[in-house]
């Protein structure tokens, strides 16, 4: 089973972005997603952004993940 996590964009550097979720920060590849801006939420899997997600959906998903801890 694979799990993709919503993460918030903090910095865009060409084809890469620095994203965060809680205390976790990662540098991810943006090759599959266009027009990424600071503040966007992205679904991240295996170091790649695979989809943009609106803020309310991202927040809902993150809350569900917190409940699973």
Buried (B, 14 or more C-beta within 10 A) or exposed (E): EEEBBBBBBEEBEEEBBBBEBEEEEEEBBBEEBEEBEEEBBBBBBEEBBBEBBEEEEBEEBBEEBEEEE
